[in-house]
Structure formats: structure tokens, C-alpha cells
Amino acid sequence: MENQFRLDLTEIMIFGFYFYILWVMISSIVCFCIVRNISASSVISLIKLQQSHVNNTKFVDMKKVIFVKNPQEISDLR
């Protein structure tokens, strides 16, 4: 009865593989959310900049929207 909770090597490898896959999935989702949040904030600030140049209209020409990684670069584009 004392060997009931003993794990052999294959079970340890299976559990390790499952935890590795779970870790990779969680870390990739977190990295994707971080990158998407940064790009979304820079795009939103660029759209607001584009709207400030247009006279009283809400239309934004997406061909003129420039994608930047750092939102601080927007002041250089003016």
C-alpha cells in the first residue's frame, strides 16, 4: 500500500509536458496581449492626431494612419 502514490518516469514526463504546454500557452497569450495593447494605444493616439487636423469631421483615412511602436514618436510626425 505504500507504493500507491509512487509515480514512475512516464507519468512524470507526461505531467511535465502538460505543464510545459500550459506555461507556453499562458506566456504567449500574455505577450500577445501586451503587444496588442501597445499597438492599439499608439494607433488610437494616431487616429486622434489625424482627427485633430481634419476640420469638424469624424472620417479618418486609414491610408494616412502611420503605425509606430512608441507613442512618443507622434510628436515628431507633426
FENNOR-V452418 format. One record per residue. N is the residue number from 1. SS is DSSP state (H for helix, E for strand, L for the rest). PHI is phi in whole degrees, 0 to 359 (none if undefined). Layout:
{{N	SS	PHI} {N	SS	PHI}}
This chain:
{{1	L	none} {2	L	284} {3	L	268} {4	L	291} {5	L	261} {6	L	277} {7	L	257} {8	L	268} {9	H	294} {10	H	293} {11	H	293} {12	H	296} {13	H	293} {14	H	295} {15	H	297} {16	H	297} {17	H	295} {18	H	298} {19	H	293} {20	H	295} {21	H	297} {22	H	297} {23	H	295} {24	H	296} {25	H	295} {26	H	294} {27	H	292} {28	H	291} {29	H	294} {30	H	295} {31	H	296} {32	H	297} {33	H	294} {34	H	295} {35	H	294} {36	H	293} {37	H	293} {38	H	295} {39	H	292} {40	H	293} {41	H	293} {42	H	290} {43	H	292} {44	H	297} {45	H	292} {46	H	290} {47	H	294} {48	H	295} {49	H	296} {50	H	295} {51	H	290} {52	H	290} {53	H	276} {54	L	272} {55	L	277} {56	L	56} {57	L	234} {58	L	259} {59	L	282} {60	L	237} {61	L	280} {62	L	290} {63	L	288} {64	L	265} {65	L	280} {66	L	255} {67	L	268} {68	L	234} {69	L	277} {70	L	251} {71	H	295} {72	H	286} {73	H	285} {74	H	292} {75	H	294} {76	H	284} {77	H	277} {78	L	288}}
